[in-house]
Amino acid sequence: MTTTVRNLSLALLVAGLSADAARVSLTVLAYALVMYAASGLALIPMRRSNRIPARTS
C-alpha cells in the first residue's frame, strides 16, 4: 500500500509540470479511486474462499 501511495504522489507531482495540470491530476486521482474500489471488491470473493483470513482485531 505504501508503494501505491508513493507512486500516486509522484504522479501528481509530475502532473503539476504538465501543460494541462488540472486535467492530468484529475485523471490520476480518478484512476486511483477506481483501482482502490476494484481491489476492495476483489477482496470479497477471496475472503469467502478463505484465501485471505478476515481480521480478528
ZAMARGU-4260 file (C-alpha; in steps of 0.2 Angstrom, whole numbers, plus 5000, padded with zeros to 4 digits):
<rodrens>
0) 5000/5000/5000 | 5014/5012/5004 | 5022/5009/4987 | 5005/5013/4979 | 5003/5029/4988
5) 5021/5034/4984 | 5018/5031/4966 | 5002/5041/4965 | 5010/5055/4975 | 5025/5055/4962
10) 5012/5055/4948 | 5003/5070/4955 | 5020/5080/4957 | 5024/5076/4939 | 5007/5081/4933
15) 5010/5098/4940 | 5023/5101/4927 | 5011/5097/4913 | 5004/5110/4902 | 4986/5104/4907
20) 4990/5100/4926 | 4972/5101/4932 | 4966/5088/4919 | 4981/5076/4922 | 4979/5077/4941
25) 4960/5074/4940 | 4964/5059/4929 | 4977/5052/4941 | 4965/5054/4956 | 4951/5046/4946
30) 4962/5031/4942 | 4967/5029/4960 | 4949/5029/4966 | 4944/5016/4953 | 4959/5005/4957
35) 4956/5006/4976 | 4937/5002/4973 | 4941/4987/4962 | 4954/4980/4974 | 4942/4981/4988
40) 4928/4972/4978 | 4941/4959/4973 | 4944/4955/4992 | 4926/4950/4994 | 4926/4933/4985
45) 4944/4930/4991 | 4938/4931/5009 | 4924/4920/5006 | 4935/4907/4999 | 4946/4908/5014
50) 4961/4913/5004 | 4963/4929/5014 | 4958/4927/5033 | 4947/4940/5040 | 4954/4952/5053
55) 4950/4947/5071 | 4956/4963/5080
</rodrens>
